[in-house]
Amino acid sequence: MMSKNNLLRVTQMNAVYLDKEIYKSLRQLVQEASRHLPPGLIAPYESEVNLLLHIAILKYSILNSGNTFGQQLLSIKYNDISSTKKILYVIFSCLDYIKSKLEFWVPSHDINNTIFNLCTIIKLLDFINLSVFLRNGAKPLLIERILGLTQVYASENTQRQYESKYLARELL
């Protein structure tokens, strides 16, 4: 029998997928809005626009309330997330942008090889983390394992009920 605070794997994964879908939806809205601007005006800055959108989402979710929008929809949260961990969460979440800019600004083969090797290691660690998550049922994201973040129900007396909040991914 599971304890009251153990989250189901599917609930944790739904929160991750909801976060990705929210980002995709907002990015699509920004692309639709920028379609009416002169051609080529936004294209050179697309990665920066995506970074600002990602940071805005993290600011209004992780930094303000300590949980992601997907977690909020599913009534879960991070247990005791400190201000330092919130800032590190935002920084680690933006590493893809930093990687792409380093490759562009410093086109040295040695640096690009180092960045490629580092990214390969991160992808391998992400795969290992997913395998551990499927086995243990905790910390679906590598960033959560690195920062020691644990997800719990937002309220102690939350019970699994089949309501619309558990179908949120399908509804979105």
C-alpha positions as CSV (number, residue, x, y, z in Angstrom):
1,M,0.0,0.0,0.0
2,M,1.3,3.5,-0.9
3,S,1.6,6.2,1.7
4,K,-0.5,9.3,1.4
5,N,2.3,11.5,0.1
6,N,3.6,9.2,-2.6
7,L,2.6,10.5,-6.0
8,L,1.7,8.3,-8.8
9,R,4.1,8.1,-11.6
10,V,1.4,9.1,-14.1
11,T,0.6,12.2,-12.1
12,Q,4.2,13.3,-12.1
13,M,4.6,12.7,-15.8
14,N,1.3,14.4,-16.6
15,A,2.7,17.5,-14.9
16,V,5.9,17.4,-17.0
17,Y,3.8,16.9,-20.2
18,L,1.4,19.8,-19.2
19,D,4.4,22.1,-18.7
20,K,5.7,21.2,-22.2
21,E,2.3,21.7,-23.8
22,I,1.8,25.1,-22.0
23,Y,5.2,26.2,-23.4
24,K,4.3,25.0,-26.9
25,S,0.9,26.7,-26.8
26,L,2.4,30.1,-25.7
27,R,5.2,29.8,-28.3
28,Q,2.6,29.2,-31.0
29,L,0.7,32.3,-29.8
30,V,3.9,34.3,-30.1
31,Q,4.6,33.0,-33.5
32,E,1.0,33.8,-34.6
33,A,1.4,37.3,-33.3
34,S,4.8,37.8,-35.0
35,R,3.4,36.7,-38.3
36,H,1.9,40.1,-38.8
37,L,5.3,41.8,-38.4
38,P,7.6,42.5,-41.4
39,P,9.2,39.3,-42.7
40,G,12.6,38.5,-41.1
41,L,12.2,40.9,-38.2
42,I,11.8,38.2,-35.5
43,A,13.6,35.3,-37.2
44,P,17.2,36.3,-36.1
45,Y,16.0,36.6,-32.5
46,E,13.8,33.5,-32.3
47,S,16.0,31.7,-29.8
48,E,16.1,34.8,-27.6
49,V,12.3,35.2,-27.8
50,N,11.9,31.5,-26.9
51,L,14.3,32.0,-24.0
52,L,12.3,35.0,-22.7
53,L,9.1,33.0,-23.0
54,H,10.6,30.1,-21.1
55,I,11.9,32.5,-18.4
56,A,8.6,34.2,-18.1
57,I,6.8,30.9,-17.6
58,L,9.4,29.9,-15.0
59,K,9.1,33.3,-13.3
60,Y,5.3,33.1,-12.9
61,S,5.4,29.4,-11.9
62,I,8.6,28.3,-10.1
63,L,9.8,31.6,-8.8
64,N,6.4,33.0,-7.7
65,S,4.7,29.9,-6.4
66,G,7.4,27.2,-6.1
67,N,5.7,24.8,-8.5
68,T,5.2,24.6,-12.3
69,F,1.9,25.3,-14.0
70,G,1.5,21.6,-14.7
71,Q,1.9,20.8,-11.1
72,Q,-0.6,23.5,-10.1
73,L,-3.2,22.0,-12.5
74,L,-2.7,18.6,-10.8
75,S,-2.6,19.9,-7.2
76,I,1.0,18.9,-6.6
77,K,4.0,21.0,-5.6
78,Y,7.7,20.8,-4.7
79,N,8.3,20.1,-1.0
80,D,10.3,22.9,0.7
81,I,11.9,24.5,-2.4
82,S,14.3,27.3,-1.3
83,S,15.0,30.5,-3.1
84,T,18.4,29.2,-4.1
85,K,16.9,26.1,-5.6
86,K,14.3,28.1,-7.5
87,I,17.1,30.2,-9.1
88,L,19.2,27.2,-9.9
89,Y,16.1,25.5,-11.5
90,V,15.7,28.5,-13.8
91,I,19.4,28.5,-14.7
92,F,19.5,24.8,-15.4
93,S,16.4,25.0,-17.4
94,C,18.0,27.5,-19.8
95,L,21.2,25.5,-20.5
96,D,20.0,24.6,-24.0
97,Y,20.1,28.3,-25.0
98,I,23.5,28.8,-23.4
99,K,24.8,25.8,-25.3
100,S,23.5,27.0,-28.7
101,K,25.0,30.5,-28.1
102,L,28.4,29.1,-27.1
103,E,28.5,27.0,-30.2
104,F,27.7,30.1,-32.3
105,W,29.9,32.6,-30.5
106,V,33.0,30.4,-30.1
107,P,33.1,28.2,-33.2
108,S,36.3,26.4,-32.0
109,H,36.4,22.7,-32.6
110,D,37.8,22.0,-29.1
111,I,35.1,24.0,-27.4
112,N,32.3,22.5,-29.6
113,N,33.6,19.0,-28.9
114,T,33.6,19.7,-25.2
115,I,30.1,21.1,-25.3
116,F,29.0,18.1,-27.4
117,N,30.5,15.7,-24.9
118,L,28.9,17.5,-22.0
119,C,25.5,17.4,-23.7
120,T,26.0,13.7,-24.4
121,I,26.7,13.1,-20.7
122,I,23.6,15.1,-19.7
123,K,21.4,13.1,-22.1
124,L,22.8,9.9,-20.7
125,L,22.2,11.0,-17.2
126,D,18.7,12.0,-18.2
127,F,18.1,8.5,-19.5
128,I,19.5,7.0,-16.4
129,N,17.3,9.3,-14.3
130,L,14.2,8.3,-16.3
131,S,15.0,4.6,-15.7
132,V,15.4,5.2,-12.0
133,F,12.2,7.2,-11.9
134,L,10.3,4.3,-13.6
135,R,11.7,2.0,-11.0
136,N,11.3,4.1,-7.9
137,G,8.6,6.5,-8.8
138,A,10.3,9.7,-7.7
139,K,12.0,12.7,-9.5
140,P,11.0,12.3,-13.2
141,L,13.3,15.2,-14.3
142,L,17.1,15.2,-13.9
143,I,17.0,18.7,-12.6
144,E,14.8,17.5,-9.7
145,R,17.3,14.8,-8.8
146,I,20.3,17.3,-9.0
147,L,18.5,19.8,-6.8
148,G,17.0,17.3,-4.5
149,L,13.4,18.4,-5.2
150,T,10.6,16.1,-4.1
151,Q,7.0,16.4,-5.4
152,V,4.1,16.1,-2.9
153,Y,0.4,16.7,-3.0
154,A,-0.5,20.4,-2.5
155,S,-2.8,19.4,0.4
156,E,-2.4,16.5,2.8
157,N,-5.9,15.1,2.3
158,T,-5.8,14.9,-1.5
159,Q,-7.3,11.6,-2.7
160,R,-7.2,10.2,-6.2
161,Q,-10.5,11.0,-7.7
162,Y,-11.4,10.9,-11.4
163,E,-12.2,14.5,-12.1
164,S,-11.3,16.8,-14.9
165,K,-8.0,17.8,-13.3
166,Y,-6.7,14.3,-13.9
167,L,-7.7,14.6,-17.6
168,A,-6.0,18.0,-17.9
169,R,-3.5,16.9,-20.4
170,E,-6.2,15.5,-22.7
171,L,-8.3,18.6,-22.1
172,L,-5.4,21.0,-22.9
